[in-house]
Amino acid sequence: MKHQTEQEYGDDPVAVRESDKYQQEYVHAFVDKWDELIDWEGRAKAEGEFFIEKLRELGIKKVLDVATGTGFHSVQLLKAGFEVTSVDGSPTMLAKAFDNARKHGHILRTIHADWRMLNRDVHDLYDAVICLGNSFTHLHNENDRRKALAEYYATLRHDGILILDQRNYDAILDHRIEPGHDFYYCGDEVKAAPEYVDESLARFKYEFADGATFHLNMYPLRKAYVERLMKEVGFQRVTTYGDFKETYRKSEPDFFVHVAEKKYIEGAIEE
Ligand SMILES: C[S@@+](CC[C@H](N)C(=O)[O-])C[C@H]1O[C@@H](n2cnc3c(N)ncnc32)[C@H](O)[C@@H]1O
């Protein structure tokens, strides 16, 4: 099979704002390169315990990783003893994740599904759904975001939780970060920075040491907006953390992590 190596955004790359685009953005060359350079051990040290501790604290056993990507979180959680099912809408990603997990001594239980139709392909209930690594940002319109959250909600047990992270787009949109800011999650060998930003697009450029360049067109999620959407689909309480590791810049986290609880709380959403 011939693998696609180049991304295609056409004549006007900033006009590309579709939720289905992720399927073509993660070309083999990008996926391979990413994993070559991101050192899993380093990433595990930086953030791993945060999620494992949070899940253990909440008594979680069965986890659905809806944004498996190359498998980093699925494998960390399997190693920590959780029961994990790994979902992604990109077959390229799932294949890579399966190989990676095998190298770490685990057989991934994978499901190929798009979040907007998740429960068509996922027929079980989970204690937790995780959507990590700034993945939710791939949805470019509100209907898709609401539908995906509703699908996550539906696959949770009555007292389940959703953990979803995102870049701190407020800081980017409101120009609160200095030029040359070091964006977390990219390792030392990858330079990542927004190339173009407006209220409905953040186009990031990823430059690798050998000169290879890739892009991702993402929707710049404001923190308060995500918290509101989560409550509107029925989550009762949303607790948001700033970064899970030491920040590059103390006052302005690079990432936010939302923990949304499904369990009914009387009077929770009255404010
Ligand atoms: C930025 S990657 C993150 C992967 C991984 N969680 C990590 O942190 O390394 C985002 C992932 O979300 C998947 N994705 C994006 N939109 C999706 C959708 N609508 N349905 C299912 N998967 C989707 C992509 O295929 C990709 O693997």
The ligand as a Gaussian input file, in Angstrom:
#p B3LYP/6-31G(d) Opt

LIG

0 1
 C       -3.351000      15.278000      18.566000
 S       -3.672000      13.561000      18.345000
 C       -3.455000      13.066000      20.026000
 C       -3.139000      11.640000      20.217000
 C       -2.811000      11.179000      21.625000
 N       -3.932000      11.318000      22.545000
 C       -1.594000      11.850000      22.175000
 O       -1.729000      12.619000      23.129000
 O       -0.483000      11.592000      21.697000
 C       -5.421000      13.590000      18.049000
 C       -6.055000      12.272000      17.701000
 O       -7.465000      12.428000      17.654000
 C       -7.974000      11.709000      16.527000
 N       -9.223000      12.353000      16.100000
 C       -9.401000      13.626000      15.706000
 N      -10.702000      13.855000      15.412000
 C      -11.359000      12.687000      15.629000
 C      -12.727000      12.284000      15.502000
 N      -13.679000      13.130000      15.073000
 N      -13.046000      11.013000      15.826000
 C      -12.105000      10.130000      16.234000
 N      -10.789000      10.453000      16.376000
 C      -10.421000      11.721000      16.071000
 C       -6.871000      11.806000      15.495000
 O       -6.958000      10.773000      14.536000
 C       -5.619000      11.719000      16.355000
 O       -5.168000      10.413000      16.505000

